[in-house]
């Protein structure tokens, strides 16, 4: 399904836009129909997609050997509603999403960092990578739920 970094990143960028739309709609429903549960549900979905997008941005940044700036822009774009799509377009046009997953080492000296063999091991086992990312996102999500919503509880 996600045979390239582009396909994974694009899917999560659009999912983030969808979750923003759901959250904004829920905020309108709460304001007009006094239905607070809509924000609770939409906020939970948005939070999970937000964290998943962030994990995806980090994985793709490592695979594509982005510098700090593109990686930070990609991660930060999730904070601004609908910004993940222009970010995806920018990264795609700059060639930063081109190419395959780096499953095998090359002669490039950057393939000899300590993180690369581990990343290649996980990329060859997408089920394990997916499980690790899912567990990390769920753990972070649960911790954030315990901390409470931004601005405190009302």
VMD Tcl script that builds the backbone (N, CA, C; Angstrom):
set m [mol new atoms 462]
animate dup $m
set s [atomselect $m all]
$s set {name element resname resid chain x y z} {
  {N N UNK 1 A 0.812 -1.197 0.000}
  {CA C UNK 1 A 0.000 0.000 0.000}
  {C C UNK 1 A 0.858 1.264 0.000}
  {N N UNK 2 A 1.831 1.308 0.891}
  {CA C UNK 2 A 2.703 2.483 0.975}
  {C C UNK 2 A 4.080 2.088 0.461}
  {N N UNK 3 A 4.149 1.856 -0.831}
  {CA C UNK 3 A 5.372 1.354 -1.444}
  {C C UNK 3 A 6.466 2.415 -1.548}
  {N N UNK 4 A 6.094 3.683 -1.385}
  {CA C UNK 4 A 7.084 4.760 -1.460}
  {C C UNK 4 A 6.854 5.730 -0.308}
  {N N UNK 5 A 7.885 6.485 0.043}
  {CA C UNK 5 A 7.705 7.530 1.060}
  {C C UNK 5 A 6.623 8.533 0.645}
  {N N UNK 6 A 6.558 8.843 -0.651}
  {CA C UNK 6 A 5.547 9.781 -1.147}
  {C C UNK 6 A 4.139 9.292 -0.836}
  {N N UNK 7 A 3.846 8.029 -1.108}
  {CA C UNK 7 A 2.481 7.533 -0.900}
  {C C UNK 7 A 2.091 7.564 0.578}
  {N N UNK 8 A 3.018 7.221 1.461}
  {CA C UNK 8 A 2.713 7.262 2.899}
  {C C UNK 8 A 2.525 8.695 3.370}
  {N N UNK 9 A 3.462 9.569 2.997}
  {CA C UNK 9 A 3.387 10.960 3.453}
  {C C UNK 9 A 2.124 11.635 2.933}
  {N N UNK 10 A 1.818 11.429 1.651}
  {CA C UNK 10 A 0.637 12.046 1.051}
  {C C UNK 10 A -0.641 11.561 1.744}
  {N N UNK 11 A -0.725 10.277 2.018}
  {CA C UNK 11 A -1.909 9.729 2.682}
  {C C UNK 11 A -2.116 10.371 4.049}
  {N N UNK 12 A -1.054 10.482 4.830}
  {CA C UNK 12 A -1.192 11.076 6.159}
  {C C UNK 12 A -1.422 12.575 6.088}
  {N N UNK 13 A -0.869 13.254 5.088}
  {CA C UNK 13 A -1.124 14.689 4.926}
  {C C UNK 13 A -2.607 14.930 4.662}
  {N N UNK 14 A -3.217 14.108 3.810}
  {CA C UNK 14 A -4.645 14.245 3.535}
  {C C UNK 14 A -5.489 13.805 4.731}
  {N N UNK 15 A -5.049 12.781 5.449}
  {CA C UNK 15 A -5.772 12.354 6.654}
  {C C UNK 15 A -5.774 13.468 7.698}
  {N N UNK 16 A -4.676 14.182 7.809}
  {CA C UNK 16 A -4.591 15.303 8.757}
  {C C UNK 16 A -5.570 16.409 8.367}
  {N N UNK 17 A -5.681 16.683 7.071}
  {CA C UNK 17 A -6.657 17.662 6.601}
  {C C UNK 17 A -8.073 17.198 6.946}
  {N N UNK 18 A -8.346 15.926 6.725}
  {CA C UNK 18 A -9.666 15.381 7.070}
  {C C UNK 18 A -9.962 15.484 8.545}
  {N N UNK 19 A -8.966 15.223 9.374}
  {CA C UNK 19 A -9.202 15.299 10.821}
  {C C UNK 19 A -9.392 16.744 11.277}
  {N N UNK 20 A -8.707 17.691 10.626}
  {CA C UNK 20 A -8.937 19.113 10.919}
  {C C UNK 20 A -10.372 19.499 10.561}
  {N N UNK 21 A -10.834 19.037 9.404}
  {CA C UNK 21 A -12.202 19.338 8.973}
  {C C UNK 21 A -13.207 18.778 9.978}
  {N N UNK 22 A -12.968 17.561 10.419}
  {CA C UNK 22 A -13.844 16.939 11.412}
  {C C UNK 22 A -13.849 17.741 12.711}
  {N N UNK 23 A -12.685 18.162 13.166}
  {CA C UNK 23 A -12.593 18.919 14.413}
  {C C UNK 23 A -13.266 20.289 14.297}
  {N N UNK 24 A -13.030 20.984 13.209}
  {CA C UNK 24 A -13.648 22.305 13.024}
  {C C UNK 24 A -15.170 22.173 12.937}
  {N N UNK 25 A -15.630 21.156 12.234}
  {CA C UNK 25 A -17.069 20.901 12.154}
  {C C UNK 25 A -17.641 20.620 13.535}
  {N N UNK 26 A -16.933 19.834 14.320}
  {CA C UNK 26 A -17.390 19.520 15.673}
  {C C UNK 26 A -17.446 20.776 16.553}
  {N N UNK 27 A -16.480 21.674 16.379}
  {CA C UNK 27 A -16.504 22.935 17.134}
  {C C UNK 27 A -17.731 23.762 16.762}
  {N N UNK 28 A -18.092 23.770 15.497}
  {CA C UNK 28 A -19.290 24.490 15.052}
  {C C UNK 28 A -20.545 23.824 15.618}
  {N N UNK 29 A -20.569 22.502 15.600}
  {CA C UNK 29 A -21.716 21.763 16.160}
  {C C UNK 29 A -21.853 22.057 17.653}
  {N N UNK 30 A -20.739 22.071 18.368}
  {CA C UNK 30 A -20.797 22.381 19.798}
  {C C UNK 30 A -21.326 23.789 20.039}
  {N N UNK 31 A -20.880 24.746 19.217}
  {CA C UNK 31 A -21.296 26.137 19.397}
  {C C UNK 31 A -22.756 26.361 19.015}
  {N N UNK 32 A -23.227 25.637 18.017}
  {CA C UNK 32 A -24.596 25.895 17.537}
  {C C UNK 32 A -25.636 24.965 18.147}
  {N N UNK 33 A -25.260 23.734 18.416}
  {CA C UNK 33 A -26.223 22.764 18.933}
  {C C UNK 33 A -25.955 22.361 20.382}
  {N N UNK 34 A -24.926 22.971 20.989}
  {CA C UNK 34 A -24.545 22.664 22.365}
  {C C UNK 34 A -24.313 21.159 22.558}
  {N N UNK 35 A -23.595 20.579 21.603}
  {CA C UNK 35 A -23.301 19.149 21.620}
  {C C UNK 35 A -21.800 18.957 21.814}
  {N N UNK 36 A -21.377 19.020 23.059}
  {CA C UNK 36 A -19.955 18.952 23.387}
  {C C UNK 36 A -19.293 17.628 23.059}
  {N N UNK 37 A -20.065 16.558 23.037}
  {CA C UNK 37 A -19.492 15.246 22.739}
  {C C UNK 37 A -18.899 15.205 21.332}
  {N N UNK 38 A -19.407 16.044 20.439}
  {CA C UNK 38 A -18.865 16.087 19.073}
  {C C UNK 38 A -17.383 16.471 19.090}
  {N N UNK 39 A -17.030 17.429 19.931}
  {CA C UNK 39 A -15.627 17.855 20.026}
  {C C UNK 39 A -14.792 16.775 20.705}
  {N N UNK 40 A -15.369 16.093 21.664}
  {CA C UNK 40 A -14.645 15.016 22.338}
  {C C UNK 40 A -14.265 13.922 21.336}
  {N N UNK 41 A -15.215 13.521 20.521}
  {CA C UNK 41 A -14.964 12.462 19.538}
  {C C UNK 41 A -14.030 12.949 18.439}
  {N N UNK 42 A -14.355 14.099 17.849}
  {CA C UNK 42 A -13.526 14.629 16.760}
  {C C UNK 42 A -12.119 14.972 17.256}
  {N N UNK 43 A -12.031 15.486 18.462}
  {CA C UNK 43 A -10.721 15.816 19.027}
  {C C UNK 43 A -9.864 14.584 19.227}
  {N N UNK 44 A -10.495 13.489 19.649}
  {CA C UNK 44 A -9.754 12.238 19.823}
  {C C UNK 44 A -9.233 11.727 18.480}
  {N N UNK 45 A -10.080 11.770 17.469}
  {CA C UNK 45 A -9.669 11.327 16.132}
  {C C UNK 45 A -8.554 12.222 15.601}
  {N N UNK 46 A -8.749 13.526 15.729}
  {CA C UNK 46 A -7.736 14.471 15.245}
  {C C UNK 46 A -6.409 14.266 15.983}
  {N N UNK 47 A -6.466 14.082 17.270}
  {CA C UNK 47 A -5.244 13.880 18.044}
  {C C UNK 47 A -4.468 12.663 17.589}
  {N N UNK 48 A -5.182 11.570 17.326}
  {CA C UNK 48 A -4.520 10.355 16.871}
  {C C UNK 48 A -3.906 10.552 15.491}
  {N N UNK 49 A -4.646 11.170 14.576}
  {CA C UNK 49 A -4.125 11.408 13.224}
  {C C UNK 49 A -2.946 12.385 13.279}
  {N N UNK 50 A -3.044 13.414 14.115}
  {CA C UNK 50 A -1.973 14.395 14.293}
  {C C UNK 50 A -0.672 13.703 14.697}
  {N N UNK 51 A -0.753 12.830 15.694}
  {CA C UNK 51 A 0.443 12.121 16.154}
  {C C UNK 51 A 0.955 11.149 15.088}
  {N N UNK 52 A 0.042 10.517 14.377}
  {CA C UNK 52 A 0.444 9.595 13.304}
  {C C UNK 52 A 1.155 10.339 12.175}
  {N N UNK 53 A 0.640 11.514 11.847}
  {CA C UNK 53 A 1.287 12.332 10.813}
  {C C UNK 53 A 2.700 12.727 11.273}
  {N N UNK 54 A 2.824 13.134 12.524}
  {CA C UNK 54 A 4.145 13.510 13.047}
  {C C UNK 54 A 5.130 12.354 12.973}
  {N N UNK 55 A 4.681 11.149 13.341}
  {CA C UNK 55 A 5.551 9.972 13.264}
  {C C UNK 55 A 5.930 9.691 11.812}
  {N N UNK 56 A 4.978 9.840 10.914}
  {CA C UNK 56 A 5.242 9.629 9.489}
  {C C UNK 56 A 6.247 10.647 8.969}
  {N N UNK 57 A 6.084 11.901 9.358}
  {CA C UNK 57 A 7.014 12.947 8.911}
  {C C UNK 57 A 8.438 12.634 9.372}
  {N N UNK 58 A 8.583 12.142 10.586}
  {CA C UNK 58 A 9.911 11.798 11.101}
  {C C UNK 58 A 10.497 10.622 10.313}
  {N N UNK 59 A 9.687 9.583 10.097}
  {CA C UNK 59 A 10.162 8.419 9.345}
  {C C UNK 59 A 10.580 8.801 7.929}
  {N N UNK 60 A 9.749 9.558 7.243}
  {CA C UNK 60 A 10.063 9.961 5.871}
  {C C UNK 60 A 11.282 10.889 5.854}
  {N N UNK 61 A 11.383 11.789 6.814}
  {CA C UNK 61 A 12.548 12.687 6.889}
  {C C UNK 61 A 13.839 11.888 7.045}
  {N N UNK 62 A 13.814 10.857 7.867}
  {CA C UNK 62 A 15.003 10.022 8.043}
  {C C UNK 62 A 15.318 9.247 6.761}
  {N N UNK 63 A 14.292 8.653 6.167}
  {CA C UNK 63 A 14.513 7.870 4.947}
  {C C UNK 63 A 15.035 8.739 3.806}
  {N N UNK 64 A 14.487 9.943 3.686}
  {CA C UNK 64 A 14.837 10.819 2.566}
  {C C UNK 64 A 16.050 11.699 2.863}
  {N N UNK 65 A 16.582 11.574 4.062}
  {CA C UNK 65 A 17.762 12.345 4.476}
  {C C UNK 65 A 17.534 13.849 4.400}
  {N N UNK 66 A 16.357 14.271 4.893}
  {CA C UNK 66 A 16.092 15.701 4.941}
  {C C UNK 66 A 16.973 16.330 5.997}
  {N N UNK 67 A 17.267 17.581 5.833}
  {CA C UNK 67 A 17.913 18.337 6.888}
  {C C UNK 67 A 16.877 18.734 7.929}
  {N N UNK 68 A 17.299 19.525 8.879}
  {CA C UNK 68 A 16.409 19.923 9.970}
  {C C UNK 68 A 15.245 20.791 9.473}
  {N N UNK 69 A 15.508 21.723 8.552}
  {CA C UNK 69 A 14.465 22.654 8.121}
  {C C UNK 69 A 13.257 21.954 7.488}
  {N N UNK 70 A 13.433 21.114 6.466}
  {CA C UNK 70 A 12.251 20.457 5.888}
  {C C UNK 70 A 11.528 19.570 6.905}
  {N N UNK 71 A 12.276 18.918 7.758}
  {CA C UNK 71 A 11.651 18.060 8.764}
  {C C UNK 71 A 10.809 18.886 9.739}
  {N N UNK 72 A 11.353 19.999 10.194}
  {CA C UNK 72 A 10.603 20.863 11.113}
  {C C UNK 72 A 9.369 21.466 10.447}
  {N N UNK 73 A 9.503 21.883 9.186}
  {CA C UNK 73 A 8.352 22.426 8.461}
  {C C UNK 73 A 7.273 21.357 8.335}
  {N N UNK 74 A 7.667 20.140 7.974}
  {CA C UNK 74 A 6.696 19.054 7.820}
  {C C UNK 74 A 5.967 18.772 9.132}
  {N N UNK 75 A 6.689 18.682 10.213}
  {CA C UNK 75 A 6.074 18.391 11.515}
  {C C UNK 75 A 5.203 19.562 11.960}
  {N N UNK 76 A 5.721 20.776 11.841}
  {CA C UNK 76 A 4.974 21.956 12.293}
  {C C UNK 76 A 3.732 22.210 11.450}
  {N N UNK 77 A 3.718 21.757 10.216}
  {CA C UNK 77 A 2.557 22.011 9.356}
  {C C UNK 77 A 1.279 21.372 9.899}
  {N N UNK 78 A 1.412 20.370 10.733}
  {CA C UNK 78 A 0.227 19.725 11.303}
  {C C UNK 78 A -0.478 20.614 12.321}
  {N N UNK 79 A 0.217 21.601 12.845}
  {CA C UNK 79 A -0.360 22.491 13.856}
  {C C UNK 79 A -1.301 23.514 13.223}
  {N N UNK 80 A -1.063 23.847 11.981}
  {CA C UNK 80 A -1.861 24.853 11.278}
  {C C UNK 80 A -2.902 24.126 10.422}
  {N N UNK 81 A -4.182 24.426 10.611}
  {CA C UNK 81 A -5.201 23.719 9.832}
  {C C UNK 81 A -4.922 23.778 8.332}
  {N N UNK 82 A -4.961 22.619 7.719}
  {CA C UNK 82 A -4.829 22.431 6.265}
  {C C UNK 82 A -3.436 22.706 5.711}
  {N N UNK 83 A -2.460 22.927 6.547}
  {CA C UNK 83 A -1.114 23.253 6.059}
  {C C UNK 83 A -0.331 22.026 5.593}
  {N N UNK 84 A -0.791 20.834 5.917}
  {CA C UNK 84 A -0.043 19.645 5.490}
  {C C UNK 84 A -0.085 19.455 3.973}
  {N N UNK 85 A -1.158 19.911 3.323}
  {CA C UNK 85 A -1.238 19.748 1.869}
  {C C UNK 85 A -0.245 20.667 1.147}
  {N N UNK 86 A -0.212 21.984 1.443}
  {CA C UNK 86 A 0.822 22.795 0.787}
  {C C UNK 86 A 2.237 22.326 1.131}
  {N N UNK 87 A 2.416 21.801 2.323}
  {CA C UNK 87 A 3.733 21.287 2.706}
  {C C UNK 87 A 4.082 20.071 1.859}
  {N N UNK 88 A 3.119 19.181 1.668}
  {CA C UNK 88 A 3.350 18.000 0.826}
  {C C UNK 88 A 3.673 18.422 -0.606}
  {N N UNK 89 A 2.951 19.404 -1.130}
  {CA C UNK 89 A 3.196 19.899 -2.489}
  {C C UNK 89 A 4.613 20.479 -2.573}
  {N N UNK 90 A 4.997 21.293 -1.590}
  {CA C UNK 90 A 6.331 21.900 -1.558}
  {C C UNK 90 A 7.413 20.821 -1.526}
  {N N UNK 91 A 7.267 19.837 -0.645}
  {CA C UNK 91 A 8.257 18.768 -0.536}
  {C C UNK 91 A 8.325 17.951 -1.825}
  {N N UNK 92 A 7.166 17.685 -2.405}
  {CA C UNK 92 A 7.117 16.911 -3.647}
  {C C UNK 92 A 7.791 17.670 -4.789}
  {N N UNK 93 A 7.490 18.952 -4.931}
  {CA C UNK 93 A 8.087 19.754 -6.009}
  {C C UNK 93 A 9.598 19.894 -5.855}
  {N N UNK 94 A 10.056 19.895 -4.625}
  {CA C UNK 94 A 11.499 19.994 -4.364}
  {C C UNK 94 A 12.210 18.650 -4.492}
  {N N UNK 95 A 11.458 17.598 -4.778}
  {CA C UNK 95 A 12.053 16.271 -4.931}
  {C C UNK 95 A 12.345 15.572 -3.623}
  {N N UNK 96 A 11.863 16.108 -2.527}
  {CA C UNK 96 A 12.168 15.532 -1.216}
  {C C UNK 96 A 11.328 14.302 -0.876}
  {N N UNK 97 A 10.330 14.028 -1.691}
  {CA C UNK 97 A 9.519 12.827 -1.478}
  {C C UNK 97 A 9.773 11.788 -2.566}
  {N N UNK 98 A 10.700 12.064 -3.462}
  {CA C UNK 98 A 10.984 11.160 -4.572}
  {C C UNK 98 A 11.835 9.986 -4.108}
  {N N UNK 99 A 11.643 8.884 -4.787}
  {CA C UNK 99 A 12.495 7.726 -4.540}
  {C C UNK 99 A 11.836 6.684 -3.662}
  {N N UNK 100 A 12.521 5.554 -3.554}
  {CA C UNK 100 A 11.984 4.427 -2.791}
  {C C UNK 100 A 12.389 4.489 -1.318}
  {N N UNK 101 A 11.886 3.525 -0.579}
  {CA C UNK 101 A 12.364 3.328 0.787}
  {C C UNK 101 A 13.797 2.812 0.692}
  {N N UNK 102 A 14.648 3.247 1.582}
  {CA C UNK 102 A 16.060 2.824 1.572}
  {C C UNK 102 A 16.201 1.503 2.326}
  {N N UNK 103 A 15.986 0.400 1.612}
  {CA C UNK 103 A 16.002 -0.925 2.224}
  {C C UNK 103 A 17.394 -1.551 2.265}
  {N N UNK 104 A 18.271 -1.094 1.406}
  {CA C UNK 104 A 19.621 -1.658 1.321}
  {C C UNK 104 A 20.650 -0.548 1.448}
  {N N UNK 105 A 21.796 -0.846 2.061}
  {CA C UNK 105 A 22.848 0.167 2.151}
  {C C UNK 105 A 23.438 0.458 0.768}
  {N N UNK 106 A 23.921 1.662 0.604}
  {CA C UNK 106 A 24.582 2.068 -0.645}
  {C C UNK 106 A 25.996 2.507 -0.315}
  {N N UNK 107 A 26.690 3.042 -1.292}
  {CA C UNK 107 A 28.045 3.556 -1.065}
  {C C UNK 107 A 28.032 4.923 -0.396}
  {N N UNK 108 A 26.862 5.509 -0.273}
  {CA C UNK 108 A 26.737 6.827 0.348}
  {C C UNK 108 A 27.176 6.730 1.817}
  {N N UNK 109 A 28.103 7.592 2.253}
  {CA C UNK 109 A 28.568 7.530 3.644}
  {C C UNK 109 A 27.445 7.771 4.661}
  {N N UNK 110 A 26.360 8.416 4.220}
  {CA C UNK 110 A 25.246 8.653 5.144}
  {C C UNK 110 A 24.495 7.370 5.470}
  {N N UNK 111 A 24.757 6.303 4.724}
  {CA C UNK 111 A 24.136 5.014 5.012}
  {C C UNK 111 A 24.855 4.264 6.131}
  {N N UNK 112 A 25.866 4.864 6.676}
  {CA C UNK 112 A 26.647 4.183 7.702}
  {C C UNK 112 A 26.430 4.765 9.095}
  {N N UNK 113 A 25.375 5.570 9.257}
  {CA C UNK 113 A 25.095 6.095 10.596}
  {C C UNK 113 A 24.511 4.978 11.448}
  {N N UNK 114 A 24.511 5.169 12.728}
  {CA C UNK 114 A 24.003 4.137 13.635}
  {C C UNK 114 A 22.522 3.848 13.473}
  {N N UNK 115 A 21.774 4.826 13.019}
  {CA C UNK 115 A 20.327 4.671 12.889}
  {C C UNK 115 A 19.914 3.942 11.613}
  {N N UNK 116 A 20.727 4.020 10.572}
  {CA C UNK 116 A 20.358 3.456 9.274}
  {C C UNK 116 A 20.120 1.943 9.287}
  {N N UNK 117 A 20.976 1.133 9.886}
  {CA C UNK 117 A 20.683 -0.317 9.883}
  {C C UNK 117 A 19.365 -0.638 10.598}
  {N N UNK 118 A 19.087 0.046 11.677}
  {CA C UNK 118 A 17.835 -0.175 12.398}
  {C C UNK 118 A 16.644 0.247 11.546}
  {N N UNK 119 A 16.759 1.390 10.890}
  {CA C UNK 119 A 15.668 1.855 10.038}
  {C C UNK 119 A 15.439 0.874 8.887}
  {N N UNK 120 A 16.520 0.396 8.257}
  {CA C UNK 120 A 16.368 -0.568 7.154}
  {C C UNK 120 A 15.733 -1.864 7.645}
  {N N UNK 121 A 16.103 -2.318 8.839}
  {CA C UNK 121 A 15.515 -3.536 9.400}
  {C C UNK 121 A 14.001 -3.362 9.533}
  {N N UNK 122 A 13.574 -2.232 10.082}
  {CA C UNK 122 A 12.139 -1.980 10.249}
  {C C UNK 122 A 11.435 -1.771 8.909}
  {N N UNK 123 A 12.083 -1.088 7.969}
  {CA C UNK 123 A 11.455 -0.867 6.670}
  {C C UNK 123 A 11.258 -2.175 5.907}
  {N N UNK 124 A 12.130 -3.156 6.144}
  {CA C UNK 124 A 11.953 -4.468 5.520}
  {C C UNK 124 A 10.851 -5.274 6.200}
  {N N UNK 125 A 10.444 -4.838 7.375}
  {CA C UNK 125 A 9.388 -5.503 8.154}
  {C C UNK 125 A 8.308 -4.471 8.502}
  {N N UNK 126 A 7.520 -4.069 7.510}
  {CA C UNK 126 A 6.549 -2.995 7.737}
  {C C UNK 126 A 5.548 -3.309 8.841}
  {N N UNK 127 A 5.236 -4.565 9.065}
  {CA C UNK 127 A 4.320 -4.923 10.156}
  {C C UNK 127 A 4.935 -4.561 11.503}
  {N N UNK 128 A 6.237 -4.800 11.661}
  {CA C UNK 128 A 6.911 -4.460 12.921}
  {C C UNK 128 A 7.010 -2.945 13.073}
  {N N UNK 129 A 7.356 -2.268 11.992}
  {CA C UNK 129 A 7.435 -0.806 12.027}
  {C C UNK 129 A 6.074 -0.207 12.363}
  {N N UNK 130 A 5.035 -0.697 11.693}
  {CA C UNK 130 A 3.685 -0.212 11.968}
  {C C UNK 130 A 3.280 -0.443 13.412}
  {N N UNK 131 A 3.619 -1.625 13.941}
  {CA C UNK 131 A 3.275 -1.935 15.333}
  {C C UNK 131 A 4.009 -1.016 16.307}
  {N N UNK 132 A 5.286 -0.777 16.061}
  {CA C UNK 132 A 6.078 0.113 16.932}
  {C C UNK 132 A 5.529 1.536 16.874}
  {N N UNK 133 A 5.264 2.022 15.666}
  {CA C UNK 133 A 4.727 3.385 15.535}
  {C C UNK 133 A 3.355 3.467 16.196}
  {N N UNK 134 A 2.515 2.462 15.973}
  {CA C UNK 134 A 1.192 2.448 16.591}
  {C C UNK 134 A 1.298 2.455 18.116}
  {N N UNK 135 A 2.163 1.627 18.666}
  {CA C UNK 135 A 2.338 1.603 20.121}
  {C C UNK 135 A 2.847 2.942 20.646}
  {N N UNK 136 A 3.796 3.539 19.934}
  {CA C UNK 136 A 4.324 4.838 20.367}
  {C C UNK 136 A 3.244 5.911 20.308}
  {N N UNK 137 A 2.459 5.929 19.234}
  {CA C UNK 137 A 1.395 6.926 19.097}
  {C C UNK 137 A 0.339 6.704 20.177}
  {N N UNK 138 A -0.047 5.456 20.417}
  {CA C UNK 138 A -1.054 5.165 21.438}
  {C C UNK 138 A -0.534 5.557 22.828}
  {N N UNK 139 A 0.719 5.250 23.124}
  {CA C UNK 139 A 1.287 5.609 24.428}
  {C C UNK 139 A 1.330 7.132 24.602}
  {N N UNK 140 A 1.781 7.834 23.586}
  {CA C UNK 140 A 1.820 9.300 23.662}
  {C C UNK 140 A 0.417 9.874 23.776}
  {N N UNK 141 A -0.494 9.315 22.997}
  {CA C UNK 141 A -1.894 9.763 23.020}
  {C C UNK 141 A -2.492 9.554 24.417}
  {N N UNK 142 A -2.256 8.386 25.011}
  {CA C UNK 142 A -2.778 8.104 26.357}
  {C C UNK 142 A -2.184 9.071 27.380}
  {N N UNK 143 A -0.893 9.344 27.256}
  {CA C UNK 143 A -0.257 10.292 28.176}
  {C C UNK 143 A -0.870 11.681 28.030}
  {N N UNK 144 A -1.122 12.093 26.802}
  {CA C UNK 144 A -1.725 13.404 26.586}
  {C C UNK 144 A -3.162 13.451 27.103}
  {N N UNK 145 A -3.875 12.345 26.990}
  {CA C UNK 145 A -5.233 12.310 27.563}
  {C C UNK 145 A -5.205 12.460 29.074}
  {N N UNK 146 A -4.212 11.853 29.709}
  {CA C UNK 146 A -4.074 11.965 31.164}
  {C C UNK 146 A -3.740 13.402 31.576}
  {N N UNK 147 A -2.917 14.064 30.779}
  {CA C UNK 147 A -2.546 15.448 31.074}
  {C C UNK 147 A -3.766 16.362 30.935}
  {N N UNK 148 A -4.589 16.084 29.930}
  {CA C UNK 148 A -5.795 16.875 29.720}
  {C C UNK 148 A -5.696 17.742 28.489}
  {N N UNK 149 A -6.827 18.333 28.101}
  {CA C UNK 149 A -6.849 19.124 26.876}
  {C C UNK 149 A -6.099 20.447 27.023}
  {N N UNK 150 A -5.696 21.021 25.894}
  {CA C UNK 150 A -5.035 22.330 25.946}
  {C C UNK 150 A -5.979 23.353 26.596}
  {N N UNK 151 A -5.459 24.150 27.476}
  {CA C UNK 151 A -6.270 25.162 28.145}
  {C C UNK 151 A -6.982 24.646 29.377}
  {N N UNK 152 A -6.797 23.369 29.701}
  {CA C UNK 152 A -7.446 22.799 30.884}
  {C C UNK 152 A -8.854 22.329 30.605}
  {N N UNK 153 A -9.419 21.699 31.621}
  {CA C UNK 153 A -10.792 21.181 31.502}
  {C C UNK 153 A -11.769 22.278 31.874}
  {N N UNK 154 A -12.907 22.303 31.176}
  {CA C UNK 154 A -13.913 23.316 31.465}
  {C C UNK 154 A -15.120 22.699 32.101}
}
mol reanalyze $m
mol bondsrecalc $m
mol representation Tube
mol addrep $m
